[in-house]
Amino acid sequence: MGLKQAIKNLDAFPRAEEHLLQKTQSGAVVSIVGLVIIASLFLHELRYYITTYTVHQMAVDLKRGETLPIHINMTFPSLPCDVLSVDAIDMSGKHEVDLDTNIWKLRLSSDGHIIGTEYLSDLVEKEHTDTAHKHDGDKDNHEDSDQKNHLHGFDQDAETMIKKVKQALGNREGCRVYGVLDVQRVAGNFHISVHGLNIFVAQMIFEGPIHVNVSHIIRDLSFGPKYPGIHNPLDETSRILRGSSGTFKYYIKIVPTEYRYLSKEVLPTNQFSVTEYYSPMKEYDRTWPAVYFLYDLSPITVTIREERRSFLHFITRLCAVLGGTFALTGMLDRWMCRILDAVMKPNARSMWR
């Protein structure tokens, strides 16, 4: 009996007899409010526990010999697809003028609807490629061919090209260029322009560089797959020229990134920052307008790791929140009872008198 009584004395939650308990309307209101608060706080803590958070770490980039994927999705509302070309140059001296990559061009009407599709494995410098084939086929007559080309300016194919492009310009055709470029993992640049045209053809079409409208909308520009929370600063960037033309240059700093999911899956990708520069054309300029993307790689790689809070942390926060709410509602109930008693007792005495 002594041991049982000693254990009972340790009870921190003694129970009162049923007839000693007094239930009030104010207590019921406080109880309902307390239950609502406890339920909402419980759901909030449960959501906080279930959601993941990310931890960022930095280290020196040790990758070598890999390629850099460049995802492009751009619209040129004032240039037909026949005149656009892509060129890529890197710091190693590699100048790619015939990119064999997955590049598509979509012909767009004046209101932006697709009116034609074309797959291009040789999007860049078509005229240069044709000239190269002629050069290989007739090396001995190279100088004579050059003189003849300068005299005649352009052949029948070029005339057909000019008529076709002028008709497209008259119809206010645009072009959407999208796809993936795989370049060396070194600093370099790529640009989209009319540089693939023969200089005489370009002059006949546009009557000078100042009339080449390189207005563009960058729907998407990224350097690898997207991970949760990534923000590419050039997405949905619109640059529309109203007057004379010019050259756009985007200076991009690429940061190699690894995203590690909770499932231990690793997603290698890249994020980047960008600054922009625009150079308007002058009447005497001989260069042709273009949209340049000049990129460089950071020597630091960022690792983003998903993590989830521990169950013990969830239980600790839950006990603190629920216990605090229960204690607060108990204090509120006692205060309300005392206030009501203080108000009701003087009224009862006055009625008795």
C-alpha positions in Angstrom: 0.0 0.0 0.0 2.8 2.4 0.8 4.4 1.9 -2.6 1.1 2.4 -4.5 0.4 5.5 -2.5 3.8 6.9 -3.3 3.3 6.2 -7.0 -0.1 8.0 -6.8 1.5 11.0 -5.2 3.6 11.3 -8.4 0.5 11.9 -10.5 0.8 15.3 -12.2 -2.7 15.1 -13.6 -5.1 14.4 -10.7 -8.8 13.9 -11.5 -11.6 15.7 -9.7 -14.9 14.1 -9.0 -17.6 14.4 -11.6 -19.9 16.4 -9.4 -17.2 18.9 -8.6 -16.7 19.8 -12.3 -18.6 22.9 -13.6 -19.2 23.3 -17.3 -19.9 26.7 -18.7 -20.8 28.3 -22.0 -17.7 30.4 -22.0 -15.6 27.3 -21.4 -17.2 25.6 -24.4 -16.5 28.6 -26.6 -12.8 28.7 -25.5 -12.6 24.9 -26.1 -13.9 25.2 -29.6 -11.6 28.0 -30.4 -8.7 26.1 -28.9 -9.5 23.0 -31.0 -9.6 25.0 -34.2 -6.2 26.6 -33.4 -4.7 23.2 -32.5 -6.0 21.6 -35.7 -4.7 24.5 -37.9 -1.3 24.4 -36.2 -1.1 20.7 -36.5 -1.7 20.8 -40.3 0.8 23.6 -40.6 3.5 21.6 -38.7 2.7 18.5 -40.8 3.1 20.4 -44.0 6.3 21.9 -42.7 7.6 18.4 -42.0 6.6 16.9 -45.3 8.0 19.6 -47.5 11.7 19.5 -48.4 14.3 22.2 -48.2 17.6 22.7 -50.1 21.2 23.1 -48.9 23.7 24.8 -51.1 27.4 23.8 -51.2 30.2 25.1 -53.3 33.4 23.4 -54.5 36.0 23.7 -57.3 34.7 22.4 -60.6 36.8 19.3 -61.5 34.9 18.3 -64.7 36.9 17.9 -67.9 36.2 16.8 -71.4 32.5 17.2 -71.3 30.2 19.0 -73.7 27.9 21.9 -72.8 24.3 21.6 -74.0 22.6 24.9 -75.0 18.9 24.8 -75.3 17.5 27.6 -77.6 14.0 28.7 -78.2 13.8 32.1 -79.8 11.4 34.0 -82.1 12.4 36.6 -84.7 9.2 38.3 -85.7 10.7 40.4 -88.5 13.1 37.9 -90.2 12.2 35.0 -92.4 13.7 31.6 -91.7 15.6 31.5 -95.0 18.0 34.2 -93.9 18.7 33.1 -90.3 21.8 31.2 -89.4 23.6 30.0 -86.3 27.4 30.3 -85.7 29.4 29.0 -82.8 33.0 29.9 -81.8 34.9 28.8 -78.7 38.2 29.7 -77.0 40.0 26.7 -78.3 39.7 28.2 -81.8 37.0 25.9 -83.0 34.7 27.7 -85.4 31.6 25.7 -86.2 29.9 26.9 -89.3 28.0 23.7 -90.1 26.5 22.6 -86.8 25.2 19.0 -87.0 22.7 19.3 -84.1 19.0 19.1 -83.5 17.9 22.5 -84.7 14.4 23.4 -86.0 13.0 26.5 -87.7 9.3 27.3 -87.8 8.0 29.8 -90.3 5.6 32.2 -88.5 2.9 34.4 -90.0 2.6 38.0 -89.1 0.2 37.1 -86.2 2.6 34.4 -84.9 0.9 31.3 -86.2 3.1 28.5 -87.6 2.9 28.1 -91.4 5.8 25.8 -92.0 8.3 23.5 -90.3 11.9 22.7 -91.4 14.5 20.5 -89.8 18.0 21.8 -90.2 21.2 19.8 -89.6 23.0 22.4 -91.6 21.4 25.6 -90.3 24.6 27.6 -90.4 26.2 29.2 -93.4 24.4 27.4 -96.2 25.9 29.8 -98.8 29.4 29.1 -97.4 28.8 25.4 -97.7 27.7 25.7 -101.4 30.8 27.8 -102.1 33.0 25.2 -100.5 31.6 22.5 -102.7 32.3 24.6 -105.8 35.8 25.2 -104.5 36.5 21.5 -104.1 35.1 20.7 -107.5 37.1 23.2 -109.4 40.3 24.1 -107.6 42.2 25.1 -110.8 39.6 27.7 -111.8 39.1 29.2 -108.3 40.3 32.7 -109.1 38.4 32.8 -112.4 35.2 31.6 -110.5 35.7 34.4 -107.9 36.0 37.0 -110.6 33.0 35.7 -112.4 30.9 35.7 -109.2 31.9 39.3 -108.5 30.9 40.3 -112.1 27.6 38.5 -112.1 26.9 39.0 -108.4 24.7 36.0 -108.0 23.4 33.0 -110.0 19.9 31.8 -110.7 19.6 30.1 -107.3 20.5 33.4 -105.6 17.9 35.3 -107.6 15.3 32.7 -106.6 16.4 33.1 -103.0 16.1 36.9 -103.2 12.5 36.7 -104.6 11.5 34.2 -102.0 12.9 36.2 -99.1 11.4 39.5 -100.3 8.0 37.9 -100.7 8.4 36.6 -97.1 9.4 40.1 -95.9 6.4 41.5 -97.7 4.1 39.0 -95.9 5.8 40.0 -92.6 6.9 36.5 -91.9 8.8 35.6 -88.8 10.8 32.6 -87.6 11.1 30.6 -84.5 14.5 28.8 -83.9 14.7 26.1 -81.3 16.8 23.1 -80.5 19.9 22.0 -78.7 23.5 23.0 -79.5 26.3 20.7 -78.1 29.5 22.8 -77.8 32.8 22.3 -76.0 32.9 23.0 -72.3 35.1 26.1 -72.7 34.3 29.8 -73.0 32.9 30.9 -76.4 30.0 32.4 -78.1 27.2 31.6 -80.5 25.0 34.0 -82.4 22.0 34.1 -84.7 22.1 36.4 -87.6 22.0 36.7 -91.4 25.7 36.0 -91.7 25.0 32.9 -93.6 23.9 34.8 -96.6 26.2 35.8 -99.5 27.1 39.4 -99.0 25.6 40.3 -102.4 22.4 38.4 -101.7 22.1 40.1 -98.3 22.7 43.5 -99.9 20.0 42.9 -102.5 17.5 41.7 -99.9 17.9 44.3 -97.2 19.6 47.2 -99.0 22.1 47.6 -96.2 22.8 46.3 -92.7 20.7 49.1 -91.0 17.5 47.6 -92.4 18.0 44.1 -90.8 15.6 44.0 -88.0 16.9 41.6 -85.4 14.0 42.1 -82.9 13.7 38.9 -80.9 11.9 37.1 -78.1 13.8 34.6 -76.0 11.3 32.0 -75.0 13.9 29.8 -73.3 17.6 29.8 -73.0 19.2 27.3 -70.7 22.4 25.3 -70.4 21.1 21.9 -69.2 18.0 20.3 -67.8 15.9 22.3 -65.3 15.6 21.5 -61.6 13.0 22.6 -59.1 13.3 26.3 -58.3 15.7 27.2 -61.1 15.3 30.7 -62.6 16.8 31.4 -66.0 17.1 35.2 -66.3 16.6 35.4 -70.1 13.4 33.4 -70.3 10.5 35.4 -71.9 12.9 38.3 -72.7 11.5 40.5 -75.5 13.6 43.0 -77.4 11.7 44.8 -80.2 13.3 47.4 -82.4 11.2 50.3 -83.6 13.8 52.3 -85.4 17.2 51.4 -86.9 18.7 48.1 -86.2 21.7 47.1 -84.1 23.6 44.3 -82.4 22.6 42.7 -79.2 25.2 41.1 -76.9 24.4 39.0 -73.9 27.3 38.3 -71.6 26.6 35.1 -69.7 28.4 33.6 -66.7 27.6 29.9 -66.4 27.8 28.2 -63.0 28.1 24.4 -63.1 25.4 22.9 -60.8 24.4 19.5 -59.5 21.0 18.9 -58.0 20.7 16.0 -55.7 17.2 14.7 -55.0 16.0 12.9 -51.9 16.1 9.7 -53.9 19.9 10.2 -54.3 19.4 10.8 -58.0 21.9 13.4 -59.3 21.0 15.9 -62.0 24.0 17.7 -63.6 23.0 21.0 -65.1 24.0 24.7 -65.2 22.6 28.0 -64.0 23.8 31.4 -65.1 23.7 35.1 -64.7 23.6 37.6 -67.6 24.3 41.2 -68.5 23.1 42.9 -71.7 24.6 45.3 -74.2 23.0 46.9 -77.3 25.0 48.6 -80.0 22.9 50.6 -82.6 23.9 50.5 -86.2 25.4 53.5 -88.0 24.9 54.4 -91.7 28.5 53.7 -92.5 28.8 50.4 -90.6 29.8 47.4 -92.7 29.0 44.8 -90.1 25.6 43.1 -90.1 23.4 43.0 -87.0 23.2 39.9 -84.9 22.2 38.5 -81.6 25.3 37.4 -79.7 25.5 35.1 -76.6 29.0 35.3 -75.1 29.4 32.7 -72.4 32.1 31.9 -69.8 32.2 29.1 -67.2 32.8 29.7 -63.5 35.5 27.6 -61.8 33.2 27.0 -58.9 30.4 24.3 -59.0 27.3 24.5 -56.8 25.7 21.4 -55.3 22.1 21.8 -54.3 20.9 18.9 -52.1 17.3 18.2 -51.1 16.8 17.4 -47.4 13.8 16.6 -45.1 13.5 17.5 -41.5 13.8 14.7 -39.0 10.8 13.1 -37.4 12.1 13.9 -33.9 12.2 17.6 -34.9 8.6 17.3 -36.1 7.5 15.7 -32.8 9.3 18.4 -30.7 7.7 21.3 -32.6 4.3 19.6 -32.5 4.4 19.1 -28.7 5.5 22.7 -28.2 2.8 24.1 -30.3 0.0 21.9 -29.1 1.0 22.1 -25.4 1.4 25.9 -25.6 -2.1 26.3 -27.2 -3.7 24.0 -24.6 -2.1 26.0 -21.7 -3.1 29.3 -23.3 -6.7 28.3 -23.7 -6.8 27.1 -20.1 -5.6 30.5 -18.9 -8.1 32.2 -21.1 -10.9 30.1 -19.7 -10.0 30.9 -16.1 -9.8 34.6 -16.9 -13.2 34.6 -18.6 -14.7 32.8 -15.6 -13.3 35.3 -13.2 -14.5 38.2 -15.3 -18.0 36.8 -15.6 -18.2 36.0 -11.9 -17.1 39.6 -11.1 -19.8 41.0 -13.4 -22.6 38.6 -12.4 -22.2 38.9 -8.5 -22.9 42.6 -8.2 -26.0 42.1 -10.4 -27.2 39.3 -8.2 -26.8 41.4 -5.0 -28.7 44.3 -6.5 -31.6 42.1 -7.5 -31.8 40.6 -4.0 -32.0 44.0 -2.4 
